[in-house]
Amino acid sequence: MSTLVYSFRVDWAEKYGDREAILLSNLQFWIARNKANGKHCYDGRTWTYNTRAAYRKLFPFWSEDQLKRLFASLIERGILVRGEYNENAYDRTAWHAFANEEEFLSVEFIDEAKSPAQAGEIAQSTGRNRPLLTDRKPDSKPDVVAADAAPTPPKKALKAKARTSLSEDWNLGDRDREYALSEGVPAARLAREVQRFRDHHISKGSLMADWSAAWRTWVGNYLKWNPSTEQALQDGEQARWTALYEFFDKTGRWREAAYGPPPYTPGHRGPRKQQPQQAALI
């Protein structure tokens, strides 16, 4: 079993702390290589990413809470920035970059350094701990290739789909409307749900790469919590007319401005279309 070797810059340890320096050296390794290969370059910065589980394997001597505190501290101090460039909106893989990339990548990264002095007080990783320094997700190719491998032209970085906010005049497209109706959202309820969806995400400042997918999720949640919406609307409508008729029978009064022509007259919108005696003759 190989021995794992960790290294860091002395000046970083003095300035930021020894733990922070170890983490920064790992991030520098990958960000420098990504920058050289033209990988993960978004919004003017070069990024590296990993999952929490992968970081725990990289640094088994730190707990998950300790790692969270280290990243939070470096972000709060303006050393790192966090981003989200995952293709899947529900993918929570963490992306990090240097806030001042020029400062942290200004020293040339020397591979296979034989001593700290030769590396300008930077003891770099040996071949034995290369498998630990990962910047990849499961089943993807590693960023580092063998030293004797033939050089290949850097691949053009894939641009992650931009996340956008929801505008105040946003409305459903035809496909999203048809989807909601086909899934069972009552037509009488659709406009209200569109308004609730818009207000919810604008108030939260939500950023989404695919708002149609977000709407489909909203529809699913609506149907989950309102399985009998159509029946409830019908029951509510019937109860409303029943109350109006009881008031009409007792007082003879009818709010025509609100409910249209009174019962038994042409154009009446409720179920009492005919006088009771007329209905009995049919």
Buried (B, 14 or more C-beta within 10 A) or exposed (E): EEEBEBBBBEEBBEEBBEBBBBBBBBBBBBBBBBBEBEBBBBEEBBBBBBBEEBBBEBBEEBEEEEBBEBBEBBBEEEBBBEBBBBEEBEEEBBBBBBBEBEEBBEBEBEBEBEEBEEBEEBBBBBEEBBEBBBBBEEEEEEBBEEEEEEEEEEEEBEEBEEBEBBEEEBEBEEEBBEBBEEEEBBEEBBEEBBEEBBEEBBEEEBEBBBBEEBBBBBBEEBBEEBEEBBEEEEEEEEEEBEEBBEEBEEEEEBEEEEBEEBBEEEEBEBEBBEEEEEEEEE
